[in-house]
């Protein structure tokens, strides 16, 4: 997953809540790859230009399309300090479920940044 964003100058305050959630997939869900391998959606996220120090949140879905086997998720991390992902303990994603992870972009300097999320 690649994250893209930019920032602009402003001042202000925001409060955000970072909460991961687990959801059951619809019975007619078909994996984009037509396989039962882990799916990450979307494959890239573009954050809009944002004022400095004002957080913007987007959600990442980690999908287990397998019909019978759970998948173990050890960590979700990012390689840039402007992006924040709620800490998690090891998680088992049940068959036909998705795990929704909030990713927060907090611009701390002007300009754009590109980051990679590791799952």
Number of C-alpha atoms within 10 A of each C-alpha: 15 14 19 16 18 19 22 17 15 10 9 8 7 8 7 9 9 16 12 17 11 15 14 14 15 9 7 6 9 12 15 10 9 8 11 18 13 15 17 17 16 12 11 14 16 12 17 12 17 19 20 18 20 19 20 18 16 12 15 20 20 21 26 27 26 17 11 11 13 16 18 12 15 11 12 16 16 18 12 14 11 18 22 18 18 14 13 13 9 11 13 13 21 21 18 20 21 23 20 18 21 18 24 20 26 19 25 16 15 14 12 13 15 14 16 15 17 11 12
